[in-house]
Amino acid sequence: MSVEAHAMRPTRRLLLVRHGLPDYRGGKAGDEFPGPPLSEIGRLQATQAAGILAVYHPVRVYSSPLVRAQQTAECIGRQLQLPVRVNGELGEWQRTESLHEVSVRLTGWLVRWLRGDEPCAVVVSHASPLLAILRSALYLPHLSWYKAGAPDMLELSGGDRFEVSMASVFEVLFESRAVTARCVFHPQPRIHHTQQGIMRPGLPRAGPGSAENRLVRRANWLHLVGYRWPLRARISSATEG
């Protein structure tokens, strides 16, 4: 695609998908390669997500290298007849990494994708990396999705409060003047995480007013994380507004 055509593109879209429910019976740690495979429920969830993604007509599927994410991505790729590209930057939060390092890693991937020319793509990854993409795209504080020392409690001090359940789908729409993120889909069964073999449908809430956000729209501040929207598209948007 020419520079001229890229500059005229009004919007870009990322579709973020968490992997389906893994099968932890083999005892594999979630952050160690290759990690656990998908369970039967996880494959069902991936199939449901693929049906939602089809209406957006993405052109590529990107995946974390861990097997549960790759199997989710392959299910989506088969149904949508799309190639799957594995990228190590989309991998799970490692025990050796700080949250800041995860944020830097995923922000770098996001900026490089925006500098390309794909109008719409699917990203299959894990809760923490996907939240890092959402928060960088919206220019929100990068916080852990759980409270330190209390893994069953959702961190509510952030501005998003997205619940990234297994095989959930989030749309991130990039425009010259704004970025919008919304939750498109939670599969059935809806499972946020597992603890001691018990599937948890969600995280407890602190009280009234702390419900899950389904949509967040903010000004486009992507230049602060390393991506400047093409000048022609910014001028066009300002003229139309």
Residue, then its C-alpha position, 0 to 999 in steps of 0.5 A: m500500500s502506498v504512503e498516500a493510501h495509508a494516510m487516507r485510511p480513516t480507521r484501523r481496527l484490532l480485535l483482541v481475543r483471550h485464549g479459551l479455557p486451558d486443560y491444566r490437568g497435565g500440570k504445565a505452568g501457564d507462563e512456561f513454554p509451551g504451556p497447557p493445551l486448550s480443553e474441550i470447553g476452550r475449543l468450544q469457546a474459540t469456535q464461538a469467538a470465531g463466529i463473532l469475528a467473522v463480521y469484521h472481515p479481519v485480514r490476519v490473525y496474530s498469536s502468542p507462542l503458547v499452545r493454548a493461544q495458538q490453538t485458539a488462533e488456529c481455530i479462528g484462522r480455520q473458520l475465517q480462512l486466515p493465516v496465523r502469525v505467531n509473535g513472541e511479543l504477544g506471549e504471557w506475562q512471565r514471572t521474571e517480568s515486571l508489569h512495566e516490562v509487559s506494558v513496554r513489550l506490548t506497546g512496542w508491538l501495538v506501535r509497529w502494527l499501527r505503522g503497517d497497513e492492515p485495516c483489521a487484524v485479530v490478536v490472540s493472547h493472554a489477559s495481562p498482555l491484552l490489557a496492556i494493549l487496551r491501556s496503551a491504546l486508550y492511554l490509561p494507567h497500566l495496572s495489574w488486573y488483580k489486587a496484589g496478594a488477593p488474586d480473586m479481587l479485581e483492581l478497580s483503581g484503573g479507568d477501564r475495568f475491563e473483564v477479559s474472560m477466556a475467549s472474550v472479544f474486544e474491539v479497539l477502533f483507532e481513528s485520527r481523533a479518538v480511540t474506542a475500546r468495547c467489549v464485543f463478546h463473552p462466550q458461554p460458559r463465561i470463565h474469568h480464571t481457574q483456581q484450584g481446579i474451580m472455574r470462576p465466572g468473574l471477579p468479585r466487585a467492591g460495591p455499587g458503581s464498580a460494574e464492568n465497563r463495556l465501552v471506553r472512548r478517549a482522545n487519540w494520544l498515540h503520539l505519546v506512546g510512539y505513533r503519530w497519526p498520518l497528517r493527511a488523515r488528521i487534516s481530513s478529520a478536522t475538516e469534517g468535524 
